[in-house]
């Protein structure tokens, strides 16, 4: 793609990066076939290629974002399916993130939208406040039908049960069982520890059982993904920097073999810290090392070995491949291999490349499109004939839990298969009826 940036514009390293990404695009349109919003809407401007044209025009002009550009960029899920499909290596993630930052800096949204986005950016990364908000939403849930659009979507998604805080999520060290084979830092996250603290508990049990010492580092918290994808770069970099400093103390102290992430949306962002801080000499080296050390829990378990005792009686599991895992991190086989090794009958979901519609805050900000994608995903899951759904990202788990099947994190199923308790999603399920033929 030909670009027309001035030399003055190209002096900005972010514009220079965008220019290179844009020039890699050859207009082939392969991305349109795998873009969820294009599949739903059939609008060229709601495809990656169309958005690339809009972003190019916006950045070249140097002007404030228009309502037209904002509308189509906002509809992008950042699922990154286009990056898996693209034959030219266009790094769409970095381009759309820069576009969102430009939008945040130059475009004035309607006041209700500003309030909603500001509230989400302030609330979700803070577990204590998020828990209080969910309790309030639970009380308001019976009145959701009376609420307007987005507020209705938010209230209807409030969980029926809000778990108590888990002691696992406090800064501490969990000793390895038996001979110590390694030492890792576990990111406990923000929204996940509120919505499903059992995921971190299962992760700690599974790792320590395999001889891995697990540290929850003091000062680590939200990865910054939610605010980063809303264009709030100052917020996301502040959150990321706190994590980098926390983990730096660990790998420069007693050392770390890996930084383990069990929320794939977070993992994609943390693996990108090196890029995010590429122009910050004070953070660049540590950020790059954090990115290099980061492993999805399935990646790390495949490296160290599961040591499974298959006790699952070949229960049929539909594996939902989170976009941030399959497209953002290019991890497709590790979770399937581990589940199969643990004794599950692993079944693929048709149209696995299409997003479920969760996408961070997308299901709150774009509820109509998110619901259509969710329903499409649930229909495809139902077609597998499975008894359980496994996923590696809390957003996906919450989104597809609206279906008929119980949904558990992959690590909960692996923990169960190797001696841990059954996942909370299965506590009221008659497991004897789930044996595969």
C-alpha positions as CSV (number, residue, x, y, z in Angstrom):
1,X,0.0,0.0,0.0
2,X,1.4,3.4,-1.0
3,X,1.5,6.0,1.8
4,X,1.9,9.7,1.8
5,X,3.3,10.7,5.3
6,X,5.5,13.7,5.5
7,X,9.1,13.6,6.8
8,X,7.9,15.5,9.9
9,X,5.2,12.9,10.5
10,X,7.7,10.0,10.1
11,X,9.9,11.5,12.8
12,X,7.3,10.2,15.2
13,X,8.3,6.6,15.9
14,X,4.6,5.6,16.2
15,X,3.8,7.0,12.8
16,X,6.9,5.4,11.3
17,X,5.8,2.0,12.7
18,X,2.2,2.6,11.3
19,X,3.7,3.5,7.9
20,X,5.7,0.3,7.7
21,X,2.6,-1.8,8.6
22,X,0.5,0.0,6.1
23,X,3.1,-0.5,3.3
24,X,3.0,-4.3,4.0
25,X,-0.7,-4.4,3.0
26,X,-1.2,-5.5,-0.6
27,X,-5.0,-5.1,-0.7
28,X,-5.5,-8.9,-1.3
29,X,-8.7,-9.1,0.9
30,X,-7.9,-12.5,2.3
31,X,-8.6,-11.0,5.7
32,X,-12.3,-10.3,4.9
33,X,-13.2,-14.0,4.9
34,X,-12.1,-14.5,8.5
35,X,-13.2,-11.2,10.0
36,X,-16.2,-11.7,12.3
37,X,-17.7,-8.3,11.7
38,X,-17.4,-8.6,7.9
39,X,-18.9,-12.0,8.1
40,X,-21.9,-10.6,10.0
41,X,-22.3,-7.3,8.2
42,X,-20.8,-7.7,4.8
43,X,-19.6,-4.1,4.9
44,X,-16.1,-3.5,3.5
45,X,-15.4,-0.8,6.1
46,X,-16.1,-3.4,8.8
47,X,-13.3,-5.6,7.5
48,X,-9.6,-5.3,8.3
49,X,-8.9,-4.1,4.8
50,X,-11.5,-1.4,5.0
51,X,-10.4,-0.3,8.5
52,X,-6.8,-0.1,7.3
53,X,-7.9,2.3,4.6
54,X,-9.7,4.4,7.1
55,X,-6.8,4.4,9.5
56,X,-4.4,5.3,6.7
57,X,-6.4,8.3,5.7
58,X,-6.9,9.4,9.3
59,X,-3.2,9.2,10.2
60,X,-1.9,10.8,7.0
61,X,-4.2,13.8,7.4
62,X,-3.0,14.4,10.9
63,X,-6.5,15.5,11.8
64,X,-8.9,14.5,14.5
65,X,-10.7,11.2,14.0
66,X,-14.1,11.5,12.4
67,X,-17.3,9.8,13.6
68,X,-17.2,7.5,10.6
69,X,-13.7,6.2,11.4
70,X,-14.6,5.8,15.1
71,X,-17.7,3.8,14.3
72,X,-15.9,1.2,12.2
73,X,-12.8,1.0,14.4
74,X,-15.0,0.6,17.5
75,X,-16.7,-2.4,15.8
76,X,-13.3,-4.2,15.5
77,X,-13.0,-6.9,18.1
78,X,-9.2,-7.0,17.9
79,X,-9.6,-10.8,17.6
80,X,-6.6,-10.8,15.2
81,X,-8.0,-13.5,13.0
82,X,-6.9,-11.2,10.1
83,X,-3.3,-11.6,11.2
84,X,-3.5,-15.4,11.0
85,X,-4.9,-15.1,7.5
86,X,-2.8,-12.3,6.1
87,X,-0.1,-13.6,3.6
88,X,1.9,-10.4,3.8
89,X,2.5,-10.2,7.6
90,X,0.5,-7.0,8.2
91,X,0.7,-6.4,12.0
92,X,-2.9,-5.2,12.3
93,X,-2.8,-5.3,16.1
94,X,-0.2,-2.6,16.4
95,X,-1.9,-0.5,13.8
96,X,-5.4,-0.6,15.3
97,X,-4.0,0.0,18.8
98,X,-2.3,3.1,17.5
99,X,-5.5,4.2,15.7
100,X,-7.4,3.8,19.0
101,X,-4.9,5.9,20.8
102,X,-5.3,8.6,18.1
103,X,-9.1,8.4,18.5
104,X,-8.9,8.7,22.3
105,X,-6.6,11.8,21.9
106,X,-8.5,13.6,19.2
107,X,-12.2,12.6,19.2
108,X,-14.9,13.7,21.7
109,X,-17.4,11.0,22.2
110,X,-21.0,11.6,23.3
111,X,-21.1,12.2,27.1
112,X,-22.9,8.9,28.0
113,X,-20.3,6.9,26.0
114,X,-17.4,8.8,27.7
115,X,-18.9,8.0,31.1
116,X,-19.3,4.3,30.3
117,X,-15.9,3.9,28.8
118,X,-14.3,5.8,31.7
119,X,-16.1,3.8,34.2
120,X,-15.0,0.5,32.6
121,X,-11.4,1.6,32.4
122,X,-11.4,2.7,36.1
123,X,-13.4,-0.2,37.5
124,X,-12.3,-3.5,35.8
125,X,-8.6,-3.3,36.6
126,X,-9.4,-2.9,40.3
127,X,-10.7,-6.2,41.8
128,X,-12.1,-4.8,45.1
129,X,-14.1,-2.1,43.3
130,X,-15.1,-4.5,40.5
131,X,-16.5,-7.0,43.1
132,X,-18.5,-4.2,44.7
133,X,-19.9,-3.2,41.3
134,X,-20.9,-6.7,40.6
135,X,-22.7,-7.0,43.9
136,X,-24.6,-3.8,43.0
137,X,-25.4,-5.1,39.5
138,X,-26.7,-8.3,41.0
139,X,-29.3,-6.4,43.0
140,X,-30.2,-4.4,39.9
141,X,-30.3,-7.4,37.6
142,X,-34.1,-8.0,38.0
143,X,-34.7,-4.5,36.5
144,X,-32.3,-5.1,33.5
145,X,-35.2,-5.3,31.1
146,X,-36.1,-1.7,31.9
147,X,-32.6,-0.4,31.3
148,X,-31.4,1.2,28.1
149,X,-29.2,-0.6,25.5
150,X,-25.7,-1.0,26.9
151,X,-26.7,-0.7,30.6
152,X,-29.2,-3.5,29.9
153,X,-26.4,-5.6,28.5
154,X,-24.1,-4.9,31.5
155,X,-26.8,-5.8,34.1
156,X,-27.9,-9.0,32.2
157,X,-24.3,-10.2,32.3
158,X,-23.9,-9.8,36.0
159,X,-23.2,-13.3,37.4
160,X,-25.8,-15.0,39.6
161,X,-23.1,-16.0,42.0
162,X,-20.1,-13.7,43.0
163,X,-17.3,-15.8,44.6
164,X,-15.5,-14.7,47.7
165,X,-12.0,-13.4,47.3
166,X,-9.4,-16.2,47.2
167,X,-6.3,-16.1,49.5
168,X,-4.3,-17.5,46.5
169,X,-4.5,-14.0,44.9
170,X,-2.5,-12.3,47.6
171,X,1.3,-11.8,47.2
172,X,3.1,-14.9,48.4
173,X,5.1,-18.0,47.5
174,X,3.7,-21.5,47.0
175,X,6.3,-24.2,47.6
176,X,6.8,-27.0,45.1
177,X,5.6,-30.4,46.1
178,X,8.5,-32.9,46.2
179,X,11.6,-32.1,44.3
180,X,11.7,-28.5,43.1
181,X,11.9,-28.4,39.3
182,X,11.4,-24.7,38.6
183,X,10.1,-21.3,39.8
184,X,7.5,-19.2,38.0
185,X,5.6,-16.0,38.6
186,X,1.8,-16.3,38.3
187,X,-0.2,-13.2,37.2
188,X,-3.4,-13.3,39.2
189,X,-5.0,-10.6,37.0
190,X,-7.9,-8.3,37.8
191,X,-11.4,-9.3,36.5
192,X,-10.6,-13.0,36.5
193,X,-9.8,-13.2,40.2
194,X,-13.2,-11.6,40.9
195,X,-15.3,-13.7,38.4
196,X,-13.5,-17.0,38.8
197,X,-10.8,-17.2,41.5
198,X,-10.9,-21.0,41.2
199,X,-8.8,-20.7,38.0
200,X,-5.8,-19.3,39.9
201,X,-6.3,-21.9,42.6
202,X,-6.3,-24.7,40.1
203,X,-3.2,-23.3,38.4
204,X,-1.3,-23.2,41.7
205,X,-2.3,-26.7,42.6
206,X,-1.4,-28.0,39.2
207,X,2.0,-26.3,39.0
208,X,3.1,-27.1,42.6
209,X,2.1,-30.7,42.1
210,X,4.5,-30.8,39.2
211,X,7.3,-29.5,41.4
212,X,7.1,-25.9,40.4
213,X,7.4,-23.1,43.0
214,X,4.9,-20.4,42.3
215,X,5.3,-16.7,43.3
216,X,2.5,-14.1,43.2
217,X,4.7,-11.0,43.0
218,X,4.1,-7.9,45.2
219,X,3.0,-5.0,43.0
220,X,1.8,-7.0,40.0
221,X,-1.8,-6.4,38.9
222,X,-3.8,-5.7,35.8
223,X,-1.9,-6.4,32.6
224,X,-3.2,-3.2,30.9
225,X,-5.0,-5.0,28.0
226,X,-8.4,-3.5,28.7
227,X,-7.3,0.1,28.8
228,X,-4.7,-0.4,26.0
229,X,-7.4,-1.6,23.6
230,X,-9.6,1.4,24.6
231,X,-6.8,3.7,23.4
232,X,-5.9,4.8,27.0
233,X,-2.2,4.3,26.5
234,X,-1.1,6.2,29.5
235,X,-3.2,4.0,31.8
236,X,-2.1,0.8,30.1
237,X,1.5,1.7,30.2
238,X,1.3,2.6,33.9
239,X,-0.3,-0.8,34.6
240,X,2.2,-2.6,32.5
241,X,5.1,-0.8,34.1
242,X,4.0,-1.9,37.5
243,X,4.0,-5.5,36.4
244,X,7.4,-5.2,34.8
245,X,8.9,-3.7,38.0
246,X,7.3,-6.4,40.1
247,X,8.6,-9.3,38.0
248,X,12.0,-7.7,37.5
249,X,12.5,-7.9,41.3
250,X,11.8,-11.7,41.0
251,X,13.9,-12.6,38.0
252,X,16.8,-10.5,39.3
253,X,16.3,-12.0,42.8
254,X,15.7,-15.7,43.1
255,X,15.1,-16.0,39.4
256,X,12.2,-17.1,37.2
257,X,11.9,-19.8,34.6
258,X,8.7,-18.3,33.3
259,X,5.9,-15.8,33.9
260,X,2.7,-17.9,33.7
261,X,-0.5,-16.4,32.4
262,X,-3.8,-18.3,32.6
263,X,-5.9,-15.5,30.9
264,X,-4.9,-15.5,27.2
265,X,-6.1,-12.0,26.6
266,X,-3.6,-10.9,29.2
267,X,-0.9,-13.1,27.8
268,X,-1.1,-11.5,24.3
269,X,-0.6,-8.1,25.8
270,X,2.2,-9.1,28.2
271,X,4.1,-10.8,25.3
272,X,3.9,-7.4,23.6
273,X,5.4,-5.4,26.5
274,X,8.8,-5.3,24.7
275,X,7.1,-3.5,21.8
276,X,5.0,-1.2,24.0
277,X,8.2,0.1,25.7
278,X,10.5,0.0,22.7
279,X,11.0,3.8,22.9
280,X,11.5,4.0,26.7
281,X,15.2,3.4,27.5
282,X,14.4,3.1,31.2
283,X,12.0,0.2,30.7
284,X,13.0,-1.3,27.4
285,X,15.3,-4.0,28.5
286,X,13.2,-5.2,31.4
287,X,10.0,-5.1,29.3
288,X,11.6,-7.2,26.6
289,X,12.8,-9.8,29.2
290,X,9.3,-10.0,30.7
291,X,7.8,-10.6,27.2
292,X,10.4,-13.3,26.6
293,X,9.7,-15.1,29.9
294,X,5.9,-15.0,29.4
295,X,4.1,-18.3,28.8
296,X,0.5,-19.2,28.5
297,X,-0.3,-21.9,31.1
298,X,-0.8,-24.5,28.4
299,X,2.5,-23.6,26.8
300,X,4.3,-24.0,30.1
301,X,2.6,-27.3,31.0
302,X,3.5,-28.8,27.6
303,X,7.1,-27.8,28.3
304,X,7.3,-29.4,31.8
305,X,4.9,-32.3,31.2
306,X,1.5,-32.8,32.7
307,X,2.1,-36.1,34.5
308,X,-1.5,-37.0,34.0
309,X,-3.4,-39.9,35.6
310,X,-6.3,-40.1,33.2
311,X,-9.4,-40.4,35.4
312,X,-11.8,-38.5,33.3
313,X,-13.5,-41.6,31.6
314,X,-13.1,-40.0,28.1
315,X,-15.6,-37.2,28.8
316,X,-16.3,-35.2,25.6
317,X,-14.9,-31.7,25.7
318,X,-15.5,-29.0,23.1
319,X,-12.3,-27.0,23.1
320,X,-13.0,-23.3,22.4
321,X,-9.9,-21.7,21.1
322,X,-9.8,-18.1,22.4
323,X,-8.8,-15.6,19.7
324,X,-6.0,-14.1,21.9
325,X,-4.5,-17.6,22.1
326,X,-4.9,-18.9,18.6
327,X,-4.4,-15.6,16.7
328,X,-2.6,-13.4,19.2
329,X,-0.1,-16.0,20.5
330,X,-0.3,-18.6,17.7
331,X,-1.0,-21.3,20.3
332,X,-3.4,-23.9,18.9
333,X,-2.3,-27.4,19.7
334,X,-1.0,-27.2,23.3
335,X,-4.4,-27.1,25.1
336,X,-5.8,-29.9,22.9
337,X,-2.7,-32.1,23.5
338,X,-2.9,-31.6,27.2
339,X,-6.6,-32.3,27.4
340,X,-6.2,-35.4,25.4
341,X,-3.3,-36.6,27.5
342,X,-5.5,-36.0,30.6
343,X,-8.0,-38.5,29.2
344,X,-10.6,-36.2,27.6
345,X,-12.3,-36.8,24.2
346,X,-11.4,-33.4,22.7
347,X,-13.7,-32.1,20.0
348,X,-13.1,-29.2,17.6
349,X,-15.7,-26.4,17.3
350,X,-16.7,-25.5,13.7
351,X,-15.7,-22.0,12.7
352,X,-13.2,-22.0,15.5
353,X,-11.4,-19.0,13.9
354,X,-14.4,-16.7,14.6
355,X,-14.6,-14.8,17.8
356,X,-17.2,-15.6,20.5
357,X,-17.9,-11.8,20.9
358,X,-16.4,-11.3,24.3
359,X,-13.2,-9.5,23.3
360,X,-12.4,-7.6,26.5
361,X,-15.0,-4.9,26.9
362,X,-16.6,-5.5,23.4
363,X,-19.6,-7.3,24.7
364,X,-20.4,-4.3,26.9
365,X,-19.6,-1.6,24.3
366,X,-21.0,-3.4,21.2
367,X,-23.7,-5.7,22.7
368,X,-25.7,-6.3,19.5
369,X,-22.8,-7.6,17.5
370,X,-21.4,-9.5,20.5
371,X,-24.7,-11.3,21.0
372,X,-24.9,-12.4,17.4
373,X,-21.3,-13.7,17.6
374,X,-22.1,-15.5,20.9
375,X,-25.2,-17.2,19.5
376,X,-23.3,-18.3,16.4
377,X,-20.5,-19.7,18.6
378,X,-23.0,-21.5,20.9
379,X,-24.7,-23.1,17.9
380,X,-21.3,-24.4,16.7
381,X,-20.5,-25.7,20.1
382,X,-23.8,-27.5,20.4
383,X,-23.0,-29.2,17.1
384,X,-20.0,-31.0,18.6
385,X,-22.1,-33.2,20.9
386,X,-19.7,-32.5,23.7
387,X,-20.6,-32.5,27.4
388,X,-18.3,-29.7,28.6
389,X,-16.7,-26.7,27.0
390,X,-13.0,-25.8,27.8
391,X,-11.5,-22.4,27.2
392,X,-8.4,-20.6,28.2
393,X,-9.7,-17.0,28.7
394,X,-12.0,-15.7,31.3
395,X,-13.9,-13.4,28.9
396,X,-14.7,-16.3,26.6
397,X,-15.8,-18.4,29.6
398,X,-18.2,-15.7,30.8
399,X,-19.5,-15.1,27.2
400,X,-20.3,-18.7,26.3
401,X,-21.5,-19.7,29.7
402,X,-24.9,-18.4,28.4
403,X,-25.3,-21.7,26.6
404,X,-26.6,-25.0,27.8
405,X,-23.2,-26.7,28.5
406,X,-21.0,-26.1,31.5
407,X,-17.8,-24.1,30.8
408,X,-14.5,-24.6,32.6
409,X,-11.0,-23.2,32.1
410,X,-8.7,-25.7,30.5
411,X,-6.5,-25.6,33.6
412,X,-9.4,-26.5,35.9
413,X,-10.0,-29.7,33.8
414,X,-6.3,-30.5,33.8
415,X,-6.1,-30.0,37.6
416,X,-9.2,-32.3,38.1
417,X,-7.7,-35.0,35.9
418,X,-4.4,-35.0,37.9
419,X,-5.8,-35.1,41.4
420,X,-7.6,-31.8,42.0
421,X,-11.3,-31.1,42.7
422,X,-13.8,-31.1,40.0
423,X,-14.4,-27.6,38.4
424,X,-17.1,-25.5,39.9
425,X,-19.0,-25.5,36.6
426,X,-19.4,-29.3,37.1
427,X,-20.3,-29.4,40.8
428,X,-24.0,-29.9,40.1
429,X,-23.6,-32.1,37.0
430,X,-24.1,-35.9,36.9
431,X,-20.6,-36.9,35.6
432,X,-21.7,-40.5,35.1
433,X,-23.7,-39.5,32.1
434,X,-20.8,-37.9,30.4
435,X,-18.6,-40.9,29.4
436,X,-17.8,-40.8,25.7
437,X,-18.9,-43.7,23.5
